[in-house]
Amino acid sequence: IADYRMPGDYDGCEFVEAARSLIGPVPALIVTGDTSEDVVRDFRKRQFDYLHKPIKPVQLRMIIQRILARRS
């Protein structure tokens, strides 16, 4: 789980892509408070699962279950 607006040189998407280049395919979820169309379009283009803040526990559980089910 990575926040889209991370401090430093990477945004959450770039961080996940860098991690995947080092360790291979890992499930990922981006969380963000940014609801702009450009950001959502970027998530979809990169095929990242994402949730907008504030996140309810039930939302988080459901998306994690969906991500893990795809890996089975």
Buried (B, 14 or more C-beta within 10 A) or exposed (E): BBBBEEEEEBBBBBBBBEBEEEEEEEEBBBBBEBEEEEBBEBBEEBEBBBBBEEBEEEEBEEBBEEEEEEEE
